[in-house]
Amino acid sequence: MIGFGIFWLAFIALFTFVFMGSLIASGAPFFMYLVIGGFLSIFWFVGISLVRSGYKQLKKNKETELYGNECYARVVEIYESGTYVNGRPEYKADFVLYDTVSGETQKVSEIVGFNYNAFKPGTTVKGIYYNGDINIDKNTVGIALPYEAETKIKEFMAHYNISDPTDVVIINGVEYVRKN
């Protein structure tokens, strides 16, 4: 996001320079400068907002990398977040997460991008967790969980009555629970 914001601001700077230069050369009245300047300020605001939010996300990711704890997680549900970009839905996943340092297990929601198939329910991941943010190591998607993490995650899911997505089979749109 920060890269696009910088590109946006560079484009708007060039556009502003050319457009205002042509206004000055044509000897337009002062009122036109105010109208055009007000209109262009909207685009400047958008660019500055993009850079600012991109910077915040970079900072958040850096904090997670610096201060976070190693964690293991299992995806229990994936759904649309309600945000669309170019007509494509952004997906959010609910994870049951086990923090290896604190020993805590909790349910966490995280934006996982635009590819629904990247994190199917039941998928296991390894990452770093800090302050509600998971940085998932993309090379560890689908790994086998260590025994302690697997046990804690299953206990948490049983305690909070969260069905294990690996125990659910969908046939022709109907969910069936797999019995042992």
N, C-alpha and C positions, 0 to 999 in steps of 0.2 A: 504494500500500500504506500509506503514511503517513496518508493521509486516512481510510482505513477504520479504521486503528489508533486515530486520535484519536476517531472516531465511537464505536468500541467502548469506549474508556476512558470517554467521557462517559456512555454508556449504563450501563456497569457502576458508575460513580460514583453516578448517580441511583438505580439499583437497590439498591446497597449502602446508600445513605442512607435510602431508604424501608424496606428490609427490616430494617436494624439499628434504625431508629427504632421499627418495630412491635415488635421484640423487647424493646426498653427499655420501651415503653409497656405491654407485657403482663407485665413482671416475670419474664422467663424466667431460669432458673438459669444460672450462669456457664459451665457445661459447654456449653450451647447456643451461647453466643457463640463458644467455641473451635471447635466443629464447623462452624457456619455460616461463621465467619471463614476456617477452613481450606478449605472448599469454594469460597468466593468468591475466595480467593487464586489459585486455578487460573485463573479468568477474568481476574483482574488481570495475572497472568503472561503470558497469551496477548496481551492488549492491549499491554503494555509491549514484548513481543517483536516485535509487528507494527510498532510505532512505531520501535523500534530498527533493525530490518532495513530499513524504509522510509527512515530517515535515512541508513543506510549506502549504500543505492542512490543516493539523491540526491547524497550526497557523492562517490560514485564517478563519477556522470555529470558532476558539476561539475568534478572533476579532469580528466576526459577532455576537456571543453570548454576548460579553461584550458591544459593542458599537452600536449594531443594534436596529432598531425600529420595533415594532410590525406591521405586515402587513397582508393583506388579498389579495388573488390573484385568478384569474380564468385562467385555461389552455385554450388557444385559438387554439393551434396547437401542435402536437407532430410529430417528424420526426427523422430519423436516423442521428446521428452526423457525420457519416463517419468513426468512429472508431469501430473495431471489436476485440473481445477478444474470443479466442477459437471458432471462427466462428460465434459468437453471436454479433449482432449489439448493440451498445450503443445508447440510445435515448436521444434526447434533446427536451425540451418543451419551447414554447413561452408562457409567462404569461402576463396578464394585472394585474398590481400590484397596490394596494392602500396602501400607507404608512400612518398609523393612526396618527403618531406624526407630520409629516410635512404637511400632507394633500395632498401630491403629488400623481398623478397617472401616471404610465409609463409602457412601454412594456419592459420586461426583458426575456432573454433566459437563461436556466439553464440545465445542464446535470442532467437527472433524473434516470439514471441507465439502466438496461438491460430488464426490464419488461415493455413492451409496454402498458399493461393493468393497470399499477399502477396509471397512470395519463391520463385518457381519456380526449379528448377535452370537455370543459364545466365543468370539475371537479373544485371544489373550495377548497382552502387550506388556512390555517393560518400558519404563520411562523414569522421569524425575518429576516429583510432585512438590509444589510449594504454593501455599496461600490460594488454594482453589484452582490452580493451573497445572495441567499435566503436559509436559513436553515428551511426546512419545518418540522413542527411537524407532524409525520406520523399518530398520533391519530386524526388529524383534517381533514383528506382528505374527501371531500364530505360534509363539514359542510354548514349550511345555513349562508350566509354572513349577517353582520349587515346592516341595511337599508342604512346608509351613504356610506359604502364601495360598496354595490351593485349599488347604484345610480351613484357614481363617476366612477366605472368601466364601466357601461353601457354608460355614457356620453363620456368617453374616446374612447370606441369602436365605437360609432356613429360618433364622430368627425374625427377619423382616418380611417373610413370606414372599420373596422374590423368586419367581420360577426360573430355573436354570434353562437358558435358551437351547442348550445342547440336549435337553430332555423333551423338547417340543418339535414335532414333525408337522410340516404343513403339506397337505395333499389337496390339490384342487381348491386352494384358498381356505381350507378348513384345518384348524389347529388340533392336533392330537398329542396328548401327553404320553411320552414313552414310559412304560412301567417296567420295573426290574423284576 
